[in-house]
């Protein structure tokens, strides 16, 4: 994709090794979720877009890793939104005081 102009890339695309050549996949930098940095399972979240068809599918990218094992899970935009709402609902049940602090 190195021959694409900047217009072809979303503004959040890394345009480096994470912007894979030839397959139209754009990835953002991952936001880590580690609180201390010594967690056994690392989790990160970012954005993705695939340049295919008239409407490019896009959404949230979840990455989980433990040591050398890395799993990436791209979720489309509708599922990403549902995951955010469902997560907030579940966390409020776990910690009712969190909804007052937000």
PAMIRO-347410 format. One record per atom (N, C-alpha, C): x, y, z; atom name; residue number from 1. Coordinates in nm, 3 decimals, always signed. Layout:
BEGIN
<r><u>X</u><v>Y</v><w>Z</w><at>CA</at><i>NUM</i></r>
...
end
This chain:
BEGIN
<r><u>+0.082</u><v>-0.118</v><w>+0.000</w><at>N</at><i>1</i></r>
<r><u>+0.000</u><v>+0.000</v><w>+0.000</w><at>CA</at><i>1</i></r>
<r><u>+0.087</u><v>+0.125</v><w>+0.000</w><at>C</at><i>1</i></r>
<r><u>+0.215</u><v>+0.106</v><w>-0.013</w><at>N</at><i>2</i></r>
<r><u>+0.303</u><v>+0.221</v><w>-0.009</w><at>CA</at><i>2</i></r>
<r><u>+0.280</u><v>+0.315</v><w>-0.127</w><at>C</at><i>2</i></r>
<r><u>+0.214</u><v>+0.267</v><w>-0.233</w><at>N</at><i>3</i></r>
<r><u>+0.188</u><v>+0.353</v><w>-0.348</w><at>CA</at><i>3</i></r>
<r><u>+0.058</u><v>+0.431</v><w>-0.334</w><at>C</at><i>3</i></r>
<r><u>-0.013</u><v>+0.414</v><w>-0.223</w><at>N</at><i>4</i></r>
<r><u>-0.137</u><v>+0.488</v><w>-0.202</w><at>CA</at><i>4</i></r>
<r><u>-0.106</u><v>+0.627</v><w>-0.149</w><at>C</at><i>4</i></r>
<r><u>-0.187</u><v>+0.721</v><w>-0.187</w><at>N</at><i>5</i></r>
<r><u>-0.171</u><v>+0.856</v><w>-0.134</w><at>CA</at><i>5</i></r>
<r><u>-0.221</u><v>+0.860</v><w>+0.009</w><at>C</at><i>5</i></r>
<r><u>-0.189</u><v>+0.967</v><w>+0.080</w><at>N</at><i>6</i></r>
<r><u>-0.237</u><v>+0.983</v><w>+0.216</w><at>CA</at><i>6</i></r>
<r><u>-0.389</u><v>+0.988</v><w>+0.223</w><at>C</at><i>6</i></r>
<r><u>-0.454</u><v>+1.029</v><w>+0.115</w><at>N</at><i>7</i></r>
<r><u>-0.600</u><v>+1.036</v><w>+0.111</w><at>CA</at><i>7</i></r>
<r><u>-0.661</u><v>+0.897</v><w>+0.128</w><at>C</at><i>7</i></r>
<r><u>-0.590</u><v>+0.794</v><w>+0.077</w><at>N</at><i>8</i></r>
<r><u>-0.642</u><v>+0.658</v><w>+0.084</w><at>CA</at><i>8</i></r>
<r><u>-0.632</u><v>+0.600</v><w>+0.224</w><at>C</at><i>8</i></r>
<r><u>-0.555</u><v>+0.660</v><w>+0.310</w><at>N</at><i>9</i></r>
<r><u>-0.539</u><v>+0.611</v><w>+0.447</w><at>CA</at><i>9</i></r>
<r><u>-0.626</u><v>+0.693</v><w>+0.542</w><at>C</at><i>9</i></r>
<r><u>-0.692</u><v>+0.626</v><w>+0.637</w><at>N</at><i>10</i></r>
<r><u>-0.760</u><v>+0.703</v><w>+0.741</w><at>CA</at><i>10</i></r>
<r><u>-0.655</u><v>+0.777</v><w>+0.825</w><at>C</at><i>10</i></r>
<r><u>-0.691</u><v>+0.887</v><w>+0.889</w><at>N</at><i>11</i></r>
<r><u>-0.593</u><v>+0.965</v><w>+0.963</w><at>CA</at><i>11</i></r>
<r><u>-0.527</u><v>+0.889</v><w>+1.078</w><at>C</at><i>11</i></r>
<r><u>-0.590</u><v>+0.784</v><w>+1.128</w><at>N</at><i>12</i></r>
<r><u>-0.536</u><v>+0.709</v><w>+1.240</w><at>CA</at><i>12</i></r>
<r><u>-0.448</u><v>+0.592</v><w>+1.196</w><at>C</at><i>12</i></r>
<r><u>-0.437</u><v>+0.566</v><w>+1.067</w><at>N</at><i>13</i></r>
<r><u>-0.359</u><v>+0.453</v><w>+1.016</w><at>CA</at><i>13</i></r>
<r><u>-0.210</u><v>+0.476</v><w>+1.042</w><at>C</at><i>13</i></r>
<r><u>-0.141</u><v>+0.372</v><w>+1.085</w><at>N</at><i>14</i></r>
<r><u>+0.002</u><v>+0.382</v><w>+1.114</w><at>CA</at><i>14</i></r>
<r><u>+0.087</u><v>+0.394</v><w>+0.988</w><at>C</at><i>14</i></r>
<r><u>+0.038</u><v>+0.346</v><w>+0.876</w><at>N</at><i>15</i></r>
<r><u>+0.106</u><v>+0.352</v><w>+0.747</w><at>CA</at><i>15</i></r>
<r><u>+0.245</u><v>+0.290</v><w>+0.750</w><at>C</at><i>15</i></r>
<r><u>+0.266</u><v>+0.198</v><w>+0.837</w><at>N</at><i>16</i></r>
<r><u>+0.394</u><v>+0.129</v><w>+0.845</w><at>CA</at><i>16</i></r>
<r><u>+0.374</u><v>-0.020</v><w>+0.828</w><at>C</at><i>16</i></r>
<r><u>+0.446</u><v>-0.096</v><w>+0.905</w><at>N</at><i>17</i></r>
<r><u>+0.436</u><v>-0.242</v><w>+0.894</w><at>CA</at><i>17</i></r>
<r><u>+0.298</u><v>-0.292</v><w>+0.934</w><at>C</at><i>17</i></r>
<r><u>+0.224</u><v>-0.216</v><w>+1.017</w><at>N</at><i>18</i></r>
<r><u>+0.089</u><v>-0.257</v><w>+1.056</w><at>CA</at><i>18</i></r>
<r><u>-0.015</u><v>-0.222</v><w>+0.950</w><at>C</at><i>18</i></r>
<r><u>+0.024</u><v>-0.148</v><w>+0.849</w><at>N</at><i>19</i></r>
<r><u>-0.066</u><v>-0.120</v><w>+0.737</w><at>CA</at><i>19</i></r>
<r><u>-0.020</u><v>-0.216</v><w>+0.626</w><at>C</at><i>19</i></r>
<r><u>-0.080</u><v>-0.333</v><w>+0.625</w><at>N</at><i>20</i></r>
<r><u>-0.031</u><v>-0.444</v><w>+0.544</w><at>CA</at><i>20</i></r>
<r><u>-0.035</u><v>-0.415</v><w>+0.395</w><at>C</at><i>20</i></r>
<r><u>+0.070</u><v>-0.453</v><w>+0.325</w><at>N</at><i>21</i></r>
<r><u>+0.082</u><v>-0.431</v><w>+0.181</w><at>CA</at><i>21</i></r>
<r><u>-0.018</u><v>-0.515</v><w>+0.104</w><at>C</at><i>21</i></r>
<r><u>-0.086</u><v>-0.452</v><w>+0.011</w><at>N</at><i>22</i></r>
<r><u>-0.166</u><v>-0.522</v><w>-0.087</w><at>CA</at><i>22</i></r>
<r><u>-0.302</u><v>-0.572</v><w>-0.046</w><at>C</at><i>22</i></r>
<r><u>-0.334</u><v>-0.580</v><w>+0.082</w><at>N</at><i>23</i></r>
<r><u>-0.465</u><v>-0.636</v><w>+0.119</w><at>CA</at><i>23</i></r>
<r><u>-0.564</u><v>-0.531</v><w>+0.165</w><at>C</at><i>23</i></r>
<r><u>-0.525</u><v>-0.404</v><w>+0.167</w><at>N</at><i>24</i></r>
<r><u>-0.619</u><v>-0.297</v><w>+0.200</w><at>CA</at><i>24</i></r>
<r><u>-0.653</u><v>-0.286</v><w>+0.347</w><at>C</at><i>24</i></r>
<r><u>-0.575</u><v>-0.348</v><w>+0.435</w><at>N</at><i>25</i></r>
<r><u>-0.604</u><v>-0.343</v><w>+0.578</w><at>CA</at><i>25</i></r>
<r><u>-0.530</u><v>-0.227</v><w>+0.642</w><at>C</at><i>25</i></r>
<r><u>-0.602</u><v>-0.144</v><w>+0.716</w><at>N</at><i>26</i></r>
<r><u>-0.545</u><v>-0.032</v><w>+0.791</w><at>CA</at><i>26</i></r>
<r><u>-0.564</u><v>-0.060</v><w>+0.939</w><at>C</at><i>26</i></r>
<r><u>-0.459</u><v>-0.040</v><w>+1.018</w><at>N</at><i>27</i></r>
<r><u>-0.465</u><v>-0.061</v><w>+1.162</w><at>CA</at><i>27</i></r>
<r><u>-0.413</u><v>+0.062</v><w>+1.235</w><at>C</at><i>27</i></r>
<r><u>-0.476</u><v>+0.092</v><w>+1.347</w><at>N</at><i>28</i></r>
<r><u>-0.430</u><v>+0.204</v><w>+1.429</w><at>CA</at><i>28</i></r>
<r><u>-0.332</u><v>+0.151</v><w>+1.534</w><at>C</at><i>28</i></r>
<r><u>-0.274</u><v>+0.243</v><w>+1.605</w><at>N</at><i>29</i></r>
<r><u>-0.193</u><v>+0.206</v><w>+1.721</w><at>CA</at><i>29</i></r>
<r><u>-0.287</u><v>+0.146</v><w>+1.824</w><at>C</at><i>29</i></r>
<r><u>-0.240</u><v>+0.046</v><w>+1.896</w><at>N</at><i>30</i></r>
<r><u>-0.322</u><v>-0.016</v><w>+2.000</w><at>CA</at><i>30</i></r>
<r><u>-0.308</u><v>+0.060</v><w>+2.131</w><at>C</at><i>30</i></r>
<r><u>-0.419</u><v>+0.082</v><w>+2.196</w><at>N</at><i>31</i></r>
<r><u>-0.419</u><v>+0.140</v><w>+2.330</w><at>CA</at><i>31</i></r>
<r><u>-0.412</u><v>+0.025</v><w>+2.428</w><at>C</at><i>31</i></r>
<r><u>-0.308</u><v>+0.020</v><w>+2.508</w><at>N</at><i>32</i></r>
<r><u>-0.293</u><v>-0.086</v><w>+2.606</w><at>CA</at><i>32</i></r>
<r><u>-0.389</u><v>-0.069</v><w>+2.722</w><at>C</at><i>32</i></r>
<r><u>-0.416</u><v>-0.178</v><w>+2.789</w><at>N</at><i>33</i></r>
<r><u>-0.509</u><v>-0.173</v><w>+2.902</w><at>CA</at><i>33</i></r>
<r><u>-0.443</u><v>-0.221</v><w>+3.031</w><at>C</at><i>33</i></r>
<r><u>-0.313</u><v>-0.245</v><w>+3.029</w><at>N</at><i>34</i></r>
<r><u>-0.244</u><v>-0.294</v><w>+3.149</w><at>CA</at><i>34</i></r>
<r><u>-0.244</u><v>-0.187</v><w>+3.257</w><at>C</at><i>34</i></r>
<r><u>-0.277</u><v>-0.226</v><w>+3.376</w><at>N</at><i>35</i></r>
<r><u>-0.277</u><v>-0.133</v><w>+3.489</w><at>CA</at><i>35</i></r>
<r><u>-0.139</u><v>-0.123</v><w>+3.553</w><at>C</at><i>35</i></r>
<r><u>-0.073</u><v>-0.238</v><w>+3.563</w><at>N</at><i>36</i></r>
<r><u>+0.059</u><v>-0.240</v><w>+3.628</w><at>CA</at><i>36</i></r>
<r><u>+0.170</u><v>-0.276</v><w>+3.529</w><at>C</at><i>36</i></r>
<r><u>+0.136</u><v>-0.342</v><w>+3.420</w><at>N</at><i>37</i></r>
<r><u>+0.236</u><v>-0.384</v><w>+3.324</w><at>CA</at><i>37</i></r>
<r><u>+0.286</u><v>-0.525</v><w>+3.346</w><at>C</at><i>37</i></r>
<r><u>+0.245</u><v>-0.590</v><w>+3.456</w><at>N</at><i>38</i></r>
<r><u>+0.292</u><v>-0.725</v><w>+3.483</w><at>CA</at><i>38</i></r>
<r><u>+0.180</u><v>-0.829</v><w>+3.470</w><at>C</at><i>38</i></r>
<r><u>+0.071</u><v>-0.792</v><w>+3.407</w><at>N</at><i>39</i></r>
<r><u>-0.040</u><v>-0.884</v><w>+3.389</w><at>CA</at><i>39</i></r>
<r><u>+0.003</u><v>-0.999</v><w>+3.298</w><at>C</at><i>39</i></r>
<r><u>-0.044</u><v>-1.120</v><w>+3.326</w><at>N</at><i>40</i></r>
<r><u>-0.012</u><v>-1.237</v><w>+3.245</w><at>CA</at><i>40</i></r>
<r><u>-0.072</u><v>-1.223</v><w>+3.106</w><at>C</at><i>40</i></r>
<r><u>-0.197</u><v>-1.182</v><w>+3.099</w><at>N</at><i>41</i></r>
<r><u>-0.265</u><v>-1.162</v><w>+2.970</w><at>CA</at><i>41</i></r>
<r><u>-0.271</u><v>-1.013</v><w>+2.943</w><at>C</at><i>41</i></r>
<r><u>-0.209</u><v>-0.972</v><w>+2.835</w><at>N</at><i>42</i></r>
<r><u>-0.211</u><v>-0.832</v><w>+2.792</w><at>CA</at><i>42</i></r>
<r><u>-0.330</u><v>-0.812</v><w>+2.698</w><at>C</at><i>42</i></r>
<r><u>-0.392</u><v>-0.697</v><w>+2.704</w><at>N</at><i>43</i></r>
<r><u>-0.505</u><v>-0.665</v><w>+2.617</w><at>CA</at><i>43</i></r>
<r><u>-0.482</u><v>-0.527</v><w>+2.558</w><at>C</at><i>43</i></r>
<r><u>-0.522</u><v>-0.512</v><w>+2.434</w><at>N</at><i>44</i></r>
<r><u>-0.513</u><v>-0.382</v><w>+2.368</w><at>CA</at><i>44</i></r>
<r><u>-0.633</u><v>-0.363</v><w>+2.277</w><at>C</at><i>44</i></r>
<r><u>-0.662</u><v>-0.239</v><w>+2.246</w><at>N</at><i>45</i></r>
<r><u>-0.775</u><v>-0.208</v><w>+2.160</w><at>CA</at><i>45</i></r>
<r><u>-0.732</u><v>-0.101</v><w>+2.061</w><at>C</at><i>45</i></r>
<r><u>-0.778</u><v>-0.115</v><w>+1.938</w><at>N</at><i>46</i></r>
<r><u>-0.746</u><v>-0.018</v><w>+1.834</w><at>CA</at><i>46</i></r>
<r><u>-0.856</u><v>-0.013</v><w>+1.729</w><at>C</at><i>46</i></r>
<r><u>-0.825</u><v>+0.048</v><w>+1.616</w><at>N</at><i>47</i></r>
<r><u>-0.920</u><v>+0.060</v><w>+1.506</w><at>CA</at><i>47</i></r>
<r><u>-0.868</u><v>-0.018</v><w>+1.385</w><at>C</at><i>47</i></r>
<r><u>-0.959</u><v>-0.062</v><w>+1.299</w><at>N</at><i>48</i></r>
<r><u>-0.921</u><v>-0.126</v><w>+1.175</w><at>CA</at><i>48</i></r>
<r><u>-1.017</u><v>-0.084</v><w>+1.064</w><at>C</at><i>48</i></r>
<r><u>-0.970</u><v>-0.090</v><w>+0.940</w><at>N</at><i>49</i></r>
<r><u>-1.055</u><v>-0.069</v><w>+0.823</w><at>CA</at><i>49</i></r>
<r><u>-0.997</u><v>-0.152</v><w>+0.710</w><at>C</at><i>49</i></r>
<r><u>-1.084</u><v>-0.216</v><w>+0.634</w><at>N</at><i>50</i></r>
<r><u>-1.044</u><v>-0.295</v><w>+0.519</w><at>CA</at><i>50</i></r>
<r><u>-1.100</u><v>-0.229</v><w>+0.395</w><at>C</at><i>50</i></r>
<r><u>-1.013</u><v>-0.189</v><w>+0.302</w><at>N</at><i>51</i></r>
<r><u>-1.056</u><v>-0.123</v><w>+0.180</w><at>CA</at><i>51</i></r>
<r><u>-1.102</u><v>-0.226</v><w>+0.075</w><at>C</at><i>51</i></r>
<r><u>-1.226</u><v>-0.268</v><w>+0.088</w><at>N</at><i>52</i></r>
<r><u>-1.289</u><v>-0.358</v><w>-0.008</w><at>CA</at><i>52</i></r>
<r><u>-1.430</u><v>-0.312</v><w>-0.032</w><at>C</at><i>52</i></r>
<r><u>-1.477</u><v>-0.326</v><w>-0.155</w><at>N</at><i>53</i></r>
<r><u>-1.615</u><v>-0.293</v><w>-0.188</w><at>CA</at><i>53</i></r>
<r><u>-1.645</u><v>-0.145</v><w>-0.176</w><at>C</at><i>53</i></r>
<r><u>-1.770</u><v>-0.108</v><w>-0.204</w><at>N</at><i>54</i></r>
<r><u>-1.809</u><v>+0.033</v><w>-0.201</w><at>CA</at><i>54</i></r>
<r><u>-1.811</u><v>+0.092</v><w>-0.060</w><at>C</at><i>54</i></r>
<r><u>-1.838</u><v>+0.010</v><w>+0.040</w><at>N</at><i>55</i></r>
<r><u>-1.839</u><v>+0.056</v><w>+0.178</w><at>CA</at><i>55</i></r>
<r><u>-1.736</u><v>-0.025</v><w>+0.255</w><at>C</at><i>55</i></r>
<r><u>-1.629</u><v>+0.040</v><w>+0.295</w><at>N</at><i>56</i></r>
<r><u>-1.520</u><v>-0.029</v><w>+0.365</w><at>CA</at><i>56</i></r>
<r><u>-1.566</u><v>-0.073</v><w>+0.503</w><at>C</at><i>56</i></r>
<r><u>-1.559</u><v>-0.204</v><w>+0.534</w><at>N</at><i>57</i></r>
<r><u>-1.591</u><v>-0.247</v><w>+0.670</w><at>CA</at><i>57</i></r>
<r><u>-1.485</u><v>-0.194</v><w>+0.766</w><at>C</at><i>57</i></r>
<r><u>-1.527</u><v>-0.158</v><w>+0.884</w><at>N</at><i>58</i></r>
<r><u>-1.435</u><v>-0.103</v><w>+0.983</w><at>CA</at><i>58</i></r>
<r><u>-1.490</u><v>-0.129</v><w>+1.121</w><at>C</at><i>58</i></r>
<r><u>-1.409</u><v>-0.104</v><w>+1.222</w><at>N</at><i>59</i></r>
<r><u>-1.455</u><v>-0.121</v><w>+1.359</w><at>CA</at><i>59</i></r>
<r><u>-1.339</u><v>-0.120</v><w>+1.456</w><at>C</at><i>59</i></r>
<r><u>-1.358</u><v>-0.194</v><w>+1.564</w><at>N</at><i>60</i></r>
<r><u>-1.262</u><v>-0.199</v><w>+1.672</w><at>CA</at><i>60</i></r>
<r><u>-1.181</u><v>-0.329</v><w>+1.662</w><at>C</at><i>60</i></r>
<r><u>-1.052</u><v>-0.319</v><w>+1.690</w><at>N</at><i>61</i></r>
<r><u>-0.964</u><v>-0.435</v><w>+1.690</w><at>CA</at><i>61</i></r>
<r><u>-0.925</u><v>-0.466</v><w>+1.833</w><at>C</at><i>61</i></r>
<r><u>-0.952</u><v>-0.590</v><w>+1.877</w><at>N</at><i>62</i></r>
<r><u>-0.911</u><v>-0.634</v><w>+2.010</w><at>CA</at><i>62</i></r>
<r><u>-0.789</u><v>-0.723</v><w>+1.993</w><at>C</at><i>62</i></r>
<r><u>-0.688</u><v>-0.702</v><w>+2.075</w><at>N</at><i>63</i></r>
<r><u>-0.569</u><v>-0.787</v><w>+2.071</w><at>CA</at><i>63</i></r>
<r><u>-0.541</u><v>-0.838</v><w>+2.211</w><at>C</at><i>63</i></r>
<r><u>-0.526</u><v>-0.969</v><w>+2.222</w><at>N</at><i>64</i></r>
<r><u>-0.494</u><v>-1.034</v><w>+2.349</w><at>CA</at><i>64</i></r>
<r><u>-0.366</u><v>-1.112</v><w>+2.330</w><at>C</at><i>64</i></r>
<r><u>-0.276</u><v>-1.103</v><w>+2.427</w><at>N</at><i>65</i></r>
<r><u>-0.151</u><v>-1.177</v><w>+2.416</w><at>CA</at><i>65</i></r>
<r><u>-0.108</u><v>-1.229</v><w>+2.552</w><at>C</at><i>65</i></r>
<r><u>-0.042</u><v>-1.342</v><w>+2.547</w><at>N</at><i>66</i></r>
<r><u>+0.019</u><v>-1.404</v><w>+2.664</w><at>CA</at><i>66</i></r>
<r><u>+0.154</u><v>-1.457</v><w>+2.618</w><at>C</at><i>66</i></r>
<r><u>+0.258</u><v>-1.391</v><w>+2.656</w><at>N</at><i>67</i></r>
<r><u>+0.391</u><v>-1.430</v><w>+2.609</w><at>CA</at><i>67</i></r>
<r><u>+0.402</u><v>-1.407</v><w>+2.458</w><at>C</at><i>67</i></r>
<r><u>+0.439</u><v>-1.509</v><w>+2.386</w><at>N</at><i>68</i></r>
<r><u>+0.457</u><v>-1.499</v><w>+2.241</w><at>CA</at><i>68</i></r>
<r><u>+0.325</u><v>-1.518</v><w>+2.164</w><at>C</at><i>68</i></r>
<r><u>+0.223</u><v>-1.570</v><w>+2.230</w><at>N</at><i>69</i></r>
<r><u>+0.095</u><v>-1.597</v><w>+2.164</w><at>CA</at><i>69</i></r>
<r><u>+0.012</u><v>-1.470</v><w>+2.155</w><at>C</at><i>69</i></r>
<r><u>-0.024</u><v>-1.430</v><w>+2.032</w><at>N</at><i>70</i></r>
<r><u>-0.102</u><v>-1.309</v><w>+2.009</w><at>CA</at><i>70</i></r>
<r><u>-0.225</u><v>-1.344</v><w>+1.928</w><at>C</at><i>70</i></r>
<r><u>-0.340</u><v>-1.299</v><w>+1.973</w><at>N</at><i>71</i></r>
<r><u>-0.466</u><v>-1.318</v><w>+1.901</w><at>CA</at><i>71</i></r>
<r><u>-0.524</u><v>-1.180</v><w>+1.870</w><at>C</at><i>71</i></r>
<r><u>-0.564</u><v>-1.158</v><w>+1.745</w><at>N</at><i>72</i></r>
<r><u>-0.630</u><v>-1.033</v><w>+1.706</w><at>CA</at><i>72</i></r>
<r><u>-0.771</u><v>-1.064</v><w>+1.661</w><at>C</at><i>72</i></r>
<r><u>-0.865</u><v>-0.985</v><w>+1.710</w><at>N</at><i>73</i></r>
<r><u>-1.006</u><v>-1.005</v><w>+1.680</w><at>CA</at><i>73</i></r>
<r><u>-1.065</u><v>-0.874</v><w>+1.628</w><at>C</at><i>73</i></r>
<r><u>-1.086</u><v>-0.863</v><w>+1.496</w><at>N</at><i>74</i></r>
<r><u>-1.152</u><v>-0.744</v><w>+1.442</w><at>CA</at><i>74</i></r>
<r><u>-1.303</u><v>-0.756</v><w>+1.456</w><at>C</at><i>74</i></r>
<r><u>-1.364</u><v>-0.655</v><w>+1.514</w><at>N</at><i>75</i></r>
<r><u>-1.510</u><v>-0.651</v><w>+1.528</w><at>CA</at><i>75</i></r>
<r><u>-1.561</u><v>-0.541</v><w>+1.436</w><at>C</at><i>75</i></r>
<r><u>-1.670</u><v>-0.568</v><w>+1.364</w><at>N</at><i>76</i></r>
<r><u>-1.725</u><v>-0.464</v><w>+1.278</w><at>CA</at><i>76</i></r>
<r><u>-1.785</u><v>-0.353</v><w>+1.364</w><at>C</at><i>76</i></r>
<r><u>-1.818</u><v>-0.242</v><w>+1.300</w><at>N</at><i>77</i></r>
<r><u>-1.865</u><v>-0.124</v><w>+1.373</w><at>CA</at><i>77</i></r>
<r><u>-1.991</u><v>-0.150</v><w>+1.456</w><at>C</at><i>77</i></r>
<r><u>-2.095</u><v>-0.215</v><w>+1.400</w><at>N</at><i>78</i></r>
<r><u>-2.213</u><v>-0.241</v><w>+1.484</w><at>CA</at><i>78</i></r>
<r><u>-2.181</u><v>-0.327</v><w>+1.607</w><at>C</at><i>78</i></r>
<r><u>-2.100</u><v>-0.431</v><w>+1.589</w><at>N</at><i>79</i></r>
<r><u>-2.065</u><v>-0.516</v><w>+1.703</w><at>CA</at><i>79</i></r>
<r><u>-1.976</u><v>-0.442</v><w>+1.802</w><at>C</at><i>79</i></r>
<r><u>-1.891</u><v>-0.353</v><w>+1.752</w><at>N</at><i>80</i></r>
<r><u>-1.808</u><v>-0.272</v><w>+1.842</w><at>CA</at><i>80</i></r>
<r><u>-1.894</u><v>-0.187</v><w>+1.933</w><at>C</at><i>80</i></r>
<r><u>-1.995</u><v>-0.125</v><w>+1.875</w><at>N</at><i>81</i></r>
<r><u>-2.085</u><v>-0.040</v><w>+1.955</w><at>CA</at><i>81</i></r>
<r><u>-2.162</u><v>-0.121</v><w>+2.058</w><at>C</at><i>81</i></r>
<r><u>-2.209</u><v>-0.240</v><w>+2.019</w><at>N</at><i>82</i></r>
<r><u>-2.280</u><v>-0.326</v><w>+2.113</w><at>CA</at><i>82</i></r>
<r><u>-2.188</u><v>-0.370</v><w>+2.226</w><at>C</at><i>82</i></r>
<r><u>-2.063</u><v>-0.401</v><w>+2.193</w><at>N</at><i>83</i></r>
<r><u>-1.966</u><v>-0.442</v><w>+2.295</w><at>CA</at><i>83</i></r>
<r><u>-1.942</u><v>-0.331</v><w>+2.397</w><at>C</at><i>83</i></r>
<r><u>-1.933</u><v>-0.208</v><w>+2.351</w><at>N</at><i>84</i></r>
<r><u>-1.913</u><v>-0.095</v><w>+2.442</w><at>CA</at><i>84</i></r>
<r><u>-2.032</u><v>-0.082</v><w>+2.537</w><at>C</at><i>84</i></r>
<r><u>-2.153</u><v>-0.085</v><w>+2.482</w><at>N</at><i>85</i></r>
<r><u>-2.272</u><v>-0.072</v><w>+2.567</w><at>CA</at><i>85</i></r>
<r><u>-2.284</u><v>-0.188</v><w>+2.665</w><at>C</at><i>85</i></r>
<r><u>-2.261</u><v>-0.311</v><w>+2.616</w><at>N</at><i>86</i></r>
<r><u>-2.271</u><v>-0.428</v><w>+2.702</w><at>CA</at><i>86</i></r>
<r><u>-2.166</u><v>-0.424</v><w>+2.812</w><at>C</at><i>86</i></r>
<r><u>-2.045</u><v>-0.381</v><w>+2.778</w><at>N</at><i>87</i></r>
<r><u>-1.937</u><v>-0.372</v><w>+2.878</w><at>CA</at><i>87</i></r>
<r><u>-1.973</u><v>-0.273</v><w>+2.987</w><at>C</at><i>87</i></r>
<r><u>-2.024</u><v>-0.157</v><w>+2.948</w><at>N</at><i>88</i></r>
<r><u>-2.062</u><v>-0.056</v><w>+3.047</w><at>CA</at><i>88</i></r>
<r><u>-2.172</u><v>-0.107</v><w>+3.139</w><at>C</at><i>88</i></r>
<r><u>-2.271</u><v>-0.176</v><w>+3.081</w><at>N</at><i>89</i></r>
<r><u>-2.380</u><v>-0.232</v><w>+3.162</w><at>CA</at><i>89</i></r>
<r><u>-2.327</u><v>-0.335</v><w>+3.262</w><at>C</at><i>89</i></r>
<r><u>-2.239</u><v>-0.424</v><w>+3.216</w><at>N</at><i>90</i></r>
<r><u>-2.186</u><v>-0.527</v><w>+3.305</w><at>CA</at><i>90</i></r>
<r><u>-2.099</u><v>-0.466</v><w>+3.415</w><at>C</at><i>90</i></r>
<r><u>-2.018</u><v>-0.368</v><w>+3.380</w><at>N</at><i>91</i></r>
<r><u>-1.932</u><v>-0.307</v><w>+3.480</w><at>CA</at><i>91</i></r>
<r><u>-2.012</u><v>-0.232</v><w>+3.585</w><at>C</at><i>91</i></r>
<r><u>-2.125</u><v>-0.173</v><w>+3.548</w><at>N</at><i>92</i></r>
<r><u>-2.211</u><v>-0.106</v><w>+3.647</w><at>CA</at><i>92</i></r>
<r><u>-2.266</u><v>-0.207</v><w>+3.746</w><at>C</at><i>92</i></r>
<r><u>-2.295</u><v>-0.329</v><w>+3.701</w><at>N</at><i>93</i></r>
<r><u>-2.344</u><v>-0.433</v><w>+3.792</w><at>CA</at><i>93</i></r>
<r><u>-2.234</u><v>-0.476</v><w>+3.888</w><at>C</at><i>93</i></r>
<r><u>-2.111</u><v>-0.479</v><w>+3.838</w><at>N</at><i>94</i></r>
<r><u>-1.997</u><v>-0.521</v><w>+3.920</w><at>CA</at><i>94</i></r>
<r><u>-1.962</u><v>-0.415</v><w>+4.023</w><at>C</at><i>94</i></r>
<r><u>-1.969</u><v>-0.289</v><w>+3.983</w><at>N</at><i>95</i></r>
<r><u>-1.932</u><v>-0.178</v><w>+4.071</w><at>CA</at><i>95</i></r>
<r><u>-2.032</u><v>-0.065</v><w>+4.053</w><at>C</at><i>95</i></r>
<r><u>-2.142</u><v>-0.066</v><w>+4.129</w><at>N</at><i>96</i></r>
<r><u>-2.246</u><v>+0.037</v><w>+4.114</w><at>CA</at><i>96</i></r>
<r><u>-2.197</u><v>+0.179</v><w>+4.136</w><at>C</at><i>96</i></r>
<r><u>-2.087</u><v>+0.197</v><w>+4.210</w><at>N</at><i>97</i></r>
<r><u>-2.036</u><v>+0.333</v><w>+4.233</w><at>CA</at><i>97</i></r>
<r><u>-1.968</u><v>+0.389</v><w>+4.109</w><at>C</at><i>97</i></r>
<r><u>-1.930</u><v>+0.304</v><w>+4.014</w><at>N</at><i>98</i></r>
<r><u>-1.859</u><v>+0.350</v><w>+3.895</w><at>CA</at><i>98</i></r>
<r><u>-1.948</u><v>+0.438</v><w>+3.808</w><at>C</at><i>98</i></r>
<r><u>-2.077</u><v>+0.411</v><w>+3.803</w><at>N</at><i>99</i></r>
<r><u>-2.168</u><v>+0.490</v><w>+3.720</w><at>CA</at><i>99</i></r>
<r><u>-2.181</u><v>+0.633</v><w>+3.773</w><at>C</at><i>99</i></r>
<r><u>-2.165</u><v>+0.650</v><w>+3.905</w><at>N</at><i>100</i></r>
<r><u>-2.172</u><v>+0.784</v><w>+3.963</w><at>CA</at><i>100</i></r>
<r><u>-2.045</u><v>+0.864</v><w>+3.938</w><at>C</at><i>100</i></r>
<r><u>-1.932</u><v>+0.794</v><w>+3.926</w><at>N</at><i>101</i></r>
<r><u>-1.803</u><v>+0.862</v><w>+3.905</w><at>CA</at><i>101</i></r>
<r><u>-1.784</u><v>+0.904</v><w>+3.760</w><at>C</at><i>101</i></r>
<r><u>-1.852</u><v>+0.837</v><w>+3.667</w><at>N</at><i>102</i></r>
<r><u>-1.834</u><v>+0.867</v><w>+3.523</w><at>CA</at><i>102</i></r>
<r><u>-1.912</u><v>+0.988</v><w>+3.479</w><at>C</at><i>102</i></r>
end
